[in-house]
Amino acid sequence: MAHAILKIPVLSTIVTTTTVKLSKSLLNSSSLHGYGRGICYCSSAVSVSQQQQRQPQVRSPQLVALEYADLSIPHIVSEELGATRVRQHVNPLSSTLSIPVEVPNWNDVFEDPKLPLVVDIGSGSGRFLMWLAKRNPGSKNYMGLDIRKKLVTRAEKWVQELALNNIHFLFANASISFKQLISTYPGPLMLVSILCPDPHFKKRHHKRRIVQKPLVEAIVDGLMPGGQVFIQSDVLEVAVDMRKYFDAESEKLLHIDSFNSDLACDNEGWLVSNPMGIRTEREIHAEYEGAKIYRRMYQKPL
Ligand SMILES: C[S@@+](CC[C@H](N)C(=O)[O-])C[C@H]1O[C@@H](n2cnc3c(N)ncnc32)[C@H](O)[C@@H]1O
């Protein structure tokens, strides 16, 4: 099926640059040290020159805190749960994670459950989604799905403390529960993001990767006309794998580049910059290590 090329508006937030002063309290915050233990993996090779370019006094967890400084996550909650040890990897194929999550009463979790929905699959700490939710009150709802329960619990506490009424985190295996959740949501699905998913490097563990055909089909079917999918990874092999699945849906999903939008891609078809206005935590850590981030944006035709 051929699609007419038209300039596509990108649904995500316009990139803004924030300059944040290094505050002593931020750099010394105990929550920063605790968070570092929750990082899922470290895959990027770092050259000596890249290491030399780093600011020696700043570590990547501190960069995360600085980038998210205007979220103003209440200190007391950060201290309470911020140092919680989080298991680095959870097996999404385990029997305990094969049970579909109970669909929430959407009226209980969102002030207006008919607003267009953004879903972040593998939301990790949730800061990325909270940052977007705080900027878009009354126009979009945000839902984060993750299989690490402690992160979801902490994210929901932050949401309560920040009094955000357009965001909700669920302890849910997206492979099992995404379709049902989306089919019961009263509003349209406008954007799905899958950002730096667990790489599961070993070949025998590839089936644990989040991007598989059934989930991709559920996303494509669930998206509203004009709805978008944003994927990224700092691991080329994982990015190529995800891309293969979404490119295979070219009958129903357009790849967005400079020919049909304002987003530019490099010669290999990867977006040259992050269109969301904020980096995810894994993205910050990976770029700090000198890694390239491989990104693609897709859109369902109108
Ligand atoms: C490497 S972390 C990335 C977190 C965040 N997106 C970022 O870029 O900083 C991947 C996250 O995906 C979650 N995850 C893995 N498989 C999942 C699944 N089947 N359903 C929901 N979340 C999953 C993990 O628990 C982890 O928090």
The ligand as an SDF file (V2000), in Angstrom:
LIG
                    3D

 27 29  0  0  0  0  0  0  0  0999 V2000
   16.6210   -0.6150   30.8710 C   0  0  0  0  0  0  0  0  0  0  0  0
   15.2010   -0.1360   31.7060 S   0  0  0  0  0  0  0  0  0  0  0  0
   14.8090    1.3990   30.8640 C   0  0  0  0  0  0  0  0  0  0  0  0
   13.9010    2.2630   31.6590 C   0  0  0  0  0  0  0  0  0  0  0  0
   13.5350    3.5740   30.9610 C   0  0  0  0  0  0  0  0  0  0  0  0
   12.6810    3.3320   29.8260 N   0  0  0  0  0  0  0  0  0  0  0  0
   14.7530    4.3420   30.5810 C   0  0  0  0  0  0  0  0  0  0  0  0
   15.0350    4.4750   29.3780 O   0  0  0  0  0  0  0  0  0  0  0  0
   15.4430    4.8460   31.4900 O   0  0  0  0  0  0  0  0  0  0  0  0
   13.9570   -1.2270   31.0200 C   0  0  0  0  0  0  0  0  0  0  0  0
   12.7060   -1.3170   31.8590 C   0  0  0  0  0  0  0  0  0  0  0  0
   11.7440   -2.1440   31.1940 O   0  0  0  0  0  0  0  0  0  0  0  0
   11.0890   -2.9290   32.1700 C   0  0  0  0  0  0  0  0  0  0  0  0
   10.5040   -4.0920   31.4870 N   0  0  0  0  0  0  0  0  0  0  0  0
   11.1720   -5.1360   30.9550 C   0  0  0  0  0  0  0  0  0  0  0  0
   10.3060   -6.0260   30.4090 N   0  0  0  0  0  0  0  0  0  0  0  0
    9.0560   -5.5070   30.5940 C   0  0  0  0  0  0  0  0  0  0  0  0
    7.7430   -5.9430   30.2800 C   0  0  0  0  0  0  0  0  0  0  0  0
    7.5370   -7.1240   29.6280 N   0  0  0  0  0  0  0  0  0  0  0  0
    6.6860   -5.1830   30.6060 N   0  0  0  0  0  0  0  0  0  0  0  0
    6.8820   -3.9960   31.2680 C   0  0  0  0  0  0  0  0  0  0  0  0
    8.1040   -3.5370   31.5980 N   0  0  0  0  0  0  0  0  0  0  0  0
    9.1780   -4.2720   31.2750 C   0  0  0  0  0  0  0  0  0  0  0  0
   12.1950   -3.2580   33.1690 C   0  0  0  0  0  0  0  0  0  0  0  0
   11.6930   -3.6460   34.4210 O   0  0  0  0  0  0  0  0  0  0  0  0
   12.9580   -1.9340   33.2250 C   0  0  0  0  0  0  0  0  0  0  0  0
   12.4790   -1.0790   34.2360 O   0  0  0  0  0  0  0  0  0  0  0  0
  1  2  1  0
  2  3  1  0
  2 10  1  0
  3  4  1  0
  4  5  1  0
  5  6  1  0
  5  7  1  0
  7  8  2  0
  7  9  1  0
 10 11  1  0
 11 12  1  0
 11 26  1  0
 12 13  1  0
 13 14  1  0
 13 24  1  0
 14 15  1  0
 14 23  1  0
 15 16  2  0
 16 17  1  0
 17 18  1  0
 17 23  2  0
 18 19  1  0
 18 20  2  0
 20 21  1  0
 21 22  2  0
 22 23  1  0
 24 25  1  0
 24 26  1  0
 26 27  1  0
M  CHG  2   2   1   9  -1
M  END
$$$$
